Amino acid sequence: MAYNLSVSDWESILECSRNEYPELEPRAAVEEWVKRNGTQGVFWTESDGTRCKWGPEAVNHVKKDYLRNTTRKIVKYRIPKGPFSLKALNKPNSNGYAHMTAHTSEKIDILAIIFNYALVLPKPYLIQPEVVTTNVKFGYTSPSYEKYSRTGYDGGPSEILRIDCRDKNGPYELLRKLKRPEIDASFLRTCKIFHKLGSEVLYGGNKFFFLMRQQCGVDPSIFGGEVYRPPPFKPGPDEWRNEIKEGLSQIDRHVYITSLRGWIYHDDFLRFIYTIGPRNAALIKHLAFYGTVKIHTCHPRREHHCDDDLIRSLRLYTPFLKRFCQNISTLTIYPLEDHQFRDEELPPWRPKTMEDAVTMLLERSIIKIPSLKVLRVLRFEADDGIEYGTTYDYDTSFFQFNHGRDVPYDFAEPIRKVIEERAMERERQRLLELERQKRTKQIALESGKNSEPVKCGFCGENHLWVYCHNLCNRCGSFGHFGRDCSQDTDGLDDYR
């Protein structure tokens, strides 16, 4: 074997391989450990005698986020590295890709398989759209955000490239992991049919996840040289109806971003619906929301940093779900207990527990979403017993619930059954209607076969004689053509 590692690296590899493969010889344990973990710079021999070595990863995509390295951490900036150019927006030449739309060798089902591979995340992962950003650089000089630990997610699936190489000891195979982005939607710009089919897979096949955001301390943006930071507070009971009506209209008309209501501008879910537009929002089928059910009352004279109330937010989202997400079938809610509630006095109409608040939401709002088929109200239990087991990957914007399981809340079971039975009844009625239409069509076909066929008395074809093109073009009678007609036409034939 040939090695190009330092002494400390060797000691670490030897210790890890000895602990993981105690039954093997040291050399075999090292080779097996290197082969499994992809350690570069170490040769091993396959069973057929082939020498192999891991090489650097081959990444076929470039991350566009700017990373600033520090001594303690890596801070992610959402600012482009260089000046923006129109080249990034240039659409490909439609003539050069016209053959892809006309070619019929690839069937629709094959395209669906390809699109699912390129556009849909594997099941453990959820997409958390990041549409509420800022272009103010000084906002990142003292970063303040919640940090999530990584769990070894490598940013996308990989394939193994085998490259034949040679050194002074003979031939060997260099193995390189070919990385690709987990979701690559760039090919949707190829043609209209790709965009149509791909959008259905992208928005309908993935599960979108949204956290509740703090209303205080939101970052501003700069538009036209001026700092822009609209108030993020959601509407109160007095202006609730008018504000929702105006918000629905603004998203429907896709007004300019500075014309948006502040509670839409700063809200992750509503801003996402505004960004993708009503057409794509209608393709969404799976949504998930995660947040605290706020029971306590924040002191009006003190600065508070509570996240938005999950219940109030979902009540606000319901009209938007009914208007724009008309095909949503699965709604998942992760409610969290309010640990800041300290048995304070509340008005009689205010729920005093998380269970009461969620039940009221389900009975008054969620059940009114007509397209909903599956409702899940869950709590996440990590393997170590900790309630919060979520992990966010800043490199991919993917959210994952790791090392645990979802446990349903029992109090939501009655509403869940009502929604499920309603969906099953609607599906049964739809199938009955299809069967009725099929029978009606079959009866019409059979009645047509039993009736006497229509036959033209002049030409003998299957049409009425008044529709026959073989009639005399002078008098309109059948039995002769125009050249044999004896009817006087006042010299019109001579003029023609």
C-alpha positions in Angstrom: 0.0 0.0 0.0 1.0 3.6 -0.6 0.0 6.2 1.9 0.1 10.0 1.8 -1.2 10.8 5.3 0.2 12.4 8.3 1.1 10.5 11.5 -2.0 11.9 13.3 -4.3 10.9 10.5 -2.8 7.4 10.6 -3.3 7.1 14.3 -6.9 8.2 13.9 -7.6 5.7 11.1 -5.9 2.8 13.0 -7.9 3.6 16.2 -11.2 3.8 14.3 -10.6 0.7 12.2 -9.6 -1.3 15.3 -12.7 -0.3 17.2 -15.1 -1.0 14.3 -13.5 -4.2 13.0 -11.9 -5.9 16.0 -12.2 -9.3 14.5 -10.0 -8.4 11.4 -6.3 -8.1 11.1 -5.0 -4.5 11.3 -4.3 -4.3 7.6 -7.6 -5.7 6.6 -9.4 -3.6 9.2 -7.8 -0.4 7.8 -8.7 -1.3 4.2 -12.3 -2.1 5.1 -12.6 1.1 7.1 -11.1 3.3 4.3 -13.2 1.6 1.7 -16.4 2.2 3.7 -15.7 5.8 4.8 -14.1 7.1 1.6 -10.8 8.2 3.1 -8.6 9.7 0.4 -4.9 8.8 0.0 -5.1 5.2 1.0 -4.9 2.2 -1.3 -6.8 -1.1 -0.8 -7.1 -4.3 -2.8 -10.4 -5.7 -4.0 -11.1 -9.4 -4.0 -10.2 -9.6 -7.7 -6.8 -8.1 -7.1 -7.6 -4.6 -8.3 -5.9 -1.7 -6.5 -8.3 1.1 -5.6 -8.1 4.5 -4.0 -10.6 7.2 -3.2 -10.1 10.5 -5.1 -11.6 14.0 -4.6 -15.3 14.4 -5.1 -16.6 15.5 -8.5 -19.2 18.1 -7.9 -21.4 19.0 -10.9 -23.0 22.0 -9.3 -21.8 25.3 -7.8 -23.3 26.7 -4.6 -24.2 30.4 -5.1 -24.1 31.4 -1.4 -21.2 33.3 -0.1 -19.5 31.7 2.9 -17.3 33.7 5.3 -14.8 31.6 7.2 -14.0 32.5 10.8 -12.0 30.8 13.5 -15.1 29.3 15.2 -17.8 28.8 12.7 -19.0 29.3 9.1 -21.5 32.1 8.6 -23.7 32.0 5.6 -24.5 35.2 3.7 -27.3 35.4 1.2 -25.4 37.8 -1.0 -24.0 37.0 -4.5 -20.2 36.8 -4.8 -20.0 39.2 -7.7 -22.1 41.6 -9.7 -25.3 40.3 -11.2 -25.3 39.8 -14.9 -28.2 39.3 -17.4 -26.5 36.1 -18.5 -28.1 34.3 -15.5 -31.6 35.3 -16.8 -31.1 34.6 -20.5 -33.5 31.9 -21.7 -32.2 29.1 -23.9 -32.9 29.3 -27.7 -36.3 27.8 -28.2 -35.3 26.6 -31.7 -32.4 24.6 -30.4 -34.7 22.6 -28.1 -37.7 22.3 -30.4 -36.7 18.7 -31.2 -37.2 17.7 -27.6 -40.9 18.7 -27.7 -41.5 17.0 -31.0 -39.8 13.7 -30.1 -42.2 11.1 -29.0 -39.9 8.2 -28.0 -39.9 9.2 -24.3 -43.4 8.5 -23.0 -45.0 10.5 -20.3 -44.6 7.8 -17.6 -40.8 7.7 -18.3 -40.6 11.5 -18.0 -42.4 11.3 -14.7 -39.8 8.8 -13.4 -37.0 11.1 -14.5 -38.7 14.2 -13.0 -39.3 12.4 -9.7 -35.6 11.5 -9.6 -34.5 15.1 -10.2 -37.1 17.1 -8.4 -38.5 15.2 -5.4 -36.7 14.8 -2.1 -36.4 11.4 -0.5 -39.0 10.8 2.2 -37.2 11.8 5.4 -36.6 15.3 4.1 -38.9 18.4 3.9 -38.3 21.6 2.0 -38.3 24.8 4.0 -38.5 27.6 1.4 -36.4 30.6 2.1 -38.1 33.5 0.4 -37.9 36.1 3.2 -34.4 37.4 2.8 -32.6 40.7 2.9 -30.0 42.6 0.7 -28.6 44.6 3.6 -25.0 43.6 4.2 -24.6 45.2 7.6 -27.4 43.0 8.8 -24.9 40.1 8.9 -22.0 41.8 10.7 -23.4 40.5 14.0 -25.4 37.5 13.1 -28.3 36.5 15.3 -30.1 33.3 14.4 -30.8 29.9 15.8 -28.1 27.4 14.9 -28.9 23.8 14.0 -26.3 21.0 14.1 -25.6 19.0 10.9 -26.2 15.3 10.9 -23.9 14.2 8.2 -26.2 15.0 5.3 -23.9 15.3 2.2 -26.1 17.7 0.2 -27.3 15.2 -2.4 -27.1 11.7 -3.8 -23.8 10.5 -5.4 -22.6 8.0 -7.9 -19.2 6.4 -8.1 -16.9 7.2 -11.0 -14.2 4.6 -11.7 -11.2 6.1 -13.5 -8.3 3.9 -14.7 -4.9 5.3 -13.5 -1.3 4.2 -13.2 1.5 4.9 -10.9 5.0 3.4 -10.3 3.5 0.3 -8.6 1.2 -0.4 -11.5 -2.4 0.2 -12.6 -5.2 1.1 -10.1 -8.7 2.5 -10.1 -9.4 6.0 -8.8 -12.9 6.2 -7.2 -14.6 9.6 -7.2 -18.0 10.4 -5.8 -20.1 12.3 -8.3 -22.3 14.7 -6.4 -25.4 16.3 -7.8 -27.9 18.7 -6.1 -30.8 17.1 -4.4 -33.2 19.2 -6.4 -32.2 20.4 -9.9 -35.0 22.4 -11.5 -32.9 24.1 -14.1 -34.0 21.8 -16.9 -37.6 23.1 -16.5 -36.6 26.0 -18.7 -35.9 23.7 -21.6 -39.4 23.8 -23.1 -43.1 24.3 -22.1 -44.0 20.7 -21.7 -41.0 20.1 -19.4 -42.0 23.2 -17.4 -45.6 22.0 -17.1 -44.9 18.4 -16.2 -41.9 19.3 -14.0 -43.8 22.0 -12.0 -46.5 19.4 -11.2 -43.8 17.1 -9.9 -41.8 19.8 -8.1 -44.7 21.3 -6.2 -47.0 18.3 -6.0 -44.4 15.7 -5.1 -42.5 17.5 -2.3 -43.6 18.3 1.2 -43.1 22.0 2.2 -42.3 22.9 5.8 -42.7 26.2 7.5 -41.6 27.5 10.9 -43.2 30.3 12.8 -41.1 33.5 12.6 -40.4 36.2 15.3 -42.2 39.4 14.6 -39.6 41.6 16.4 -36.1 42.1 15.0 -36.9 41.3 11.3 -34.2 42.4 8.9 -34.8 45.4 6.5 -34.1 45.6 2.8 -33.1 48.4 0.5 -35.3 49.4 -2.4 -34.5 52.5 -4.4 -31.8 53.5 -2.0 -34.1 53.6 1.0 -34.4 51.2 3.9 -37.7 49.2 3.7 -39.1 47.4 6.7 -42.9 47.2 6.8 -44.6 46.3 10.1 -44.7 42.5 10.4 -47.6 42.3 12.9 -50.5 40.2 11.9 -54.0 41.9 11.8 -56.1 42.0 14.9 -59.8 41.1 15.3 -61.1 44.5 14.2 -59.3 44.6 10.8 -59.1 40.8 10.3 -61.7 40.5 7.5 -60.6 43.6 5.5 -56.9 42.7 5.8 -57.4 39.1 4.6 -59.6 40.3 1.7 -56.9 42.7 0.7 -54.1 40.1 1.1 -55.9 37.7 -1.1 -56.3 40.4 -3.7 -52.6 41.4 -3.6 -51.4 37.8 -4.1 -53.9 37.2 -6.9 -52.8 40.4 -8.7 -49.1 39.8 -7.8 -48.6 43.4 -6.8 -45.1 44.9 -6.5 -43.3 43.6 -3.5 -43.2 46.9 -1.7 -47.0 47.1 -2.0 -47.5 43.9 0.0 -48.9 44.1 3.5 -46.2 43.8 6.1 -47.7 40.6 7.6 -47.5 39.0 4.1 -44.0 40.4 3.3 -42.5 39.0 6.5 -44.4 35.7 6.7 -42.7 32.6 5.3 -45.7 30.8 4.0 -47.6 33.8 2.6 -44.5 35.2 1.0 -43.9 31.7 -0.6 -47.4 31.7 -2.1 -46.8 35.2 -3.4 -43.5 34.2 -4.9 -44.5 31.1 -6.8 -47.9 32.5 -7.8 -51.4 31.1 -7.8 -50.7 28.7 -10.7 -48.0 26.9 -8.9 -49.6 27.2 -5.5 -52.6 25.2 -6.9 -50.2 22.3 -7.5 -49.1 21.9 -3.9 -50.4 18.8 -2.2 -48.4 18.4 1.1 -47.8 21.1 3.7 -46.3 21.0 7.2 -46.3 23.7 9.9 -44.2 23.7 13.1 -44.5 26.1 16.0 -45.5 26.9 19.5 -49.2 27.2 20.5 -49.0 30.5 22.3 -51.1 30.6 25.5 -49.4 33.4 27.5 -49.9 37.1 26.9 -46.8 39.1 26.2 -46.3 42.2 28.3 -47.1 45.3 26.1 -44.3 47.4 27.7 -41.6 44.8 27.4 -39.7 43.7 24.3 -40.5 40.1 23.6 -39.0 37.6 21.2 -41.7 35.0 20.9 -42.4 33.3 17.6 -45.7 33.8 15.9 -48.5 31.8 17.5 -49.1 28.6 15.4 -52.9 28.7 16.0 -53.3 32.3 15.0 -51.1 31.8 11.9 -53.0 28.8 10.7 -56.3 30.6 11.2 -54.9 33.4 9.0 -53.6 30.8 6.4 -56.9 29.0 6.0 -58.5 31.5 3.6 -55.3 31.5 1.5 -55.2 27.7 1.5 -58.8 27.6 0.3 -58.2 30.2 -2.4 -54.7 29.2 -3.8 -53.9 25.7 -2.6 -57.0 24.1 -3.9 -55.4 20.7 -4.4 -53.8 20.3 -0.9 -54.4 16.8 0.3 -52.1 16.4 3.3 -51.7 18.8 6.2 -49.3 18.1 9.0 -49.2 20.2 12.2 -46.4 20.0 14.8 -47.8 22.0 17.8 -45.4 22.7 20.7 -46.3 23.4 24.3 -46.1 27.0 25.5 -43.4 26.8 28.2 -43.7 30.5 29.1 -47.3 30.1 30.3 -47.5 30.5 34.1 -51.1 30.0 35.1 -52.1 33.6 34.3 -55.7 34.7 34.2 -57.2 34.6 30.7 -60.5 35.7 29.3 -63.2 33.0 29.3 -63.0 32.6 25.5 -59.3 32.0 25.5 -58.1 28.3 25.5 -55.9 27.5 28.5 -54.1 24.4 27.1 -52.4 23.5 23.9 -55.0 20.7 23.4 -57.9 23.1 23.6 -56.4 25.6 21.3 -55.5 23.0 18.6 -58.9 21.4 18.9 -60.7 24.7 18.4 -58.5 25.4 15.3 -59.3 22.1 13.8 -63.1 22.4 14.4 -63.4 26.0 13.2 -60.9 26.4 10.4 -59.0 23.4 9.2 -62.0 21.2 8.7 -63.3 23.8 6.2 -60.5 23.2 3.7 -62.5 21.2 1.1 -59.7 19.4 -0.7 -58.0 18.1 2.5 -57.8 14.3 2.7 -55.2 13.6 5.4 -54.7 15.5 8.6 -51.9 14.7 11.0 -51.3 16.4 14.3 -48.0 15.1 15.6 -45.3 15.5 18.2 -41.8 14.5 17.5 -40.1 12.2 20.0 -36.3 11.8 19.6 -34.7 8.6 20.5 -33.0 10.1 23.5 -36.3 11.4 24.9 -35.8 15.0 23.9 -38.9 16.6 22.4 -37.0 18.7 19.9 -35.2 16.6 17.4 -35.3 18.7 14.2 -32.2 19.4 12.1 -31.9 22.2 9.5 -29.2 22.0 6.8 -28.0 25.5 5.8 -26.3 24.2 2.6 -29.5 22.7 1.2 -32.4 24.5 2.9 -33.8 21.1 3.8 -35.4 20.3 7.1 -35.3 16.8 8.6 -36.6 15.1 11.7 -33.7 12.9 12.7 -33.3 9.9 15.1 -36.8 9.7 16.3 -40.4 9.1 15.4 -43.7 11.0 14.9 -46.3 10.3 17.5 -49.9 11.4 16.8 -51.9 13.4 19.4 -55.1 11.5 20.5 -57.2 14.6 20.9 -57.0 15.3 17.1 -58.3 11.8 16.2 -62.0 12.7 15.9 -61.4 15.5 13.5 -58.9 13.4 11.6 -61.5 10.7 11.1 -64.1 13.2 10.0 -61.8 14.5 7.3 -60.8 11.1 6.2 -64.4 9.8 6.0 -65.4 12.9 4.1 -62.6 12.4 1.5 -63.6 8.7 1.1 -67.2 9.6 0.6 -66.2 12.2 -2.1 -64.1 9.6 -3.8 -66.9 7.1 -3.7 -69.3 9.7 -5.2 -66.7 10.5 -7.9 -66.4 6.9 -8.9 -70.2 6.5 -9.0 -70.5 9.5 -11.2 -67.9 8.1 -13.6 -69.7 4.8 -13.6 -73.0 6.6 -14.4 -71.4 8.5 -17.3 -70.0 5.3 -18.6 -73.4 3.6 -18.5 -75.1 6.6 -20.2 -72.5 6.5 -23.0 -72.9 2.8 -23.4 -76.7 3.1 -23.7 -76.4 5.9 -26.2 -74.1 3.7 -28.4 -76.4 0.7 -28.2 -79.5 2.8 -29.1 -77.6 4.2 -32.1 -76.8 0.7 -33.3 -80.5 -0.5 -33.1 -82.0 2.5 -35.0 -82.4 2.6 -38.7 -79.3 4.0 -40.5 -79.8 7.3 -42.3 -79.4 7.0 -46.1 -79.4 9.7 -48.8 -81.9 8.9 -51.6 -79.7 10.5 -54.3 -76.1 9.3 -53.6 -76.8 6.5 -51.2 -74.4 7.7 -48.5 -75.1 7.9 -44.8 -76.5 11.5 -44.5 -79.7 13.3 -45.2 -80.3 14.5 -48.7 -80.5 18.1 -47.7 -76.8 17.8 -46.6 -75.8 16.0 -49.8 -73.1 17.7 -51.8 -74.0 15.7 -54.9 -77.3 17.6 -55.5 -77.9 19.8 -58.5 -76.1 23.0 -58.1 -78.7 24.9 -60.1 -82.1 23.7 -58.8 -81.1 21.8 -55.6 -82.9 18.7 -56.7 -81.5 15.2 -56.6 -81.6 12.7 -59.5 -79.4 14.8 -61.9 -76.4 17.1 -61.9 -76.2 20.8 -62.9 -75.1 20.1 -66.5 -78.3 18.1 -67.1 -80.6 20.6 -65.4 -83.3 22.1 -67.7 -84.4 24.9 -65.3 -84.0 28.5 -66.6 -81.4 30.6 -64.7 -81.9 33.9 -66.6 -78.4 33.7 -68.2 -76.5 33.5 -64.9 -74.6 30.5 -66.1 -73.3 32.5 -69.1 -72.1 35.2 -66.7 -70.3 32.7 -64.5 
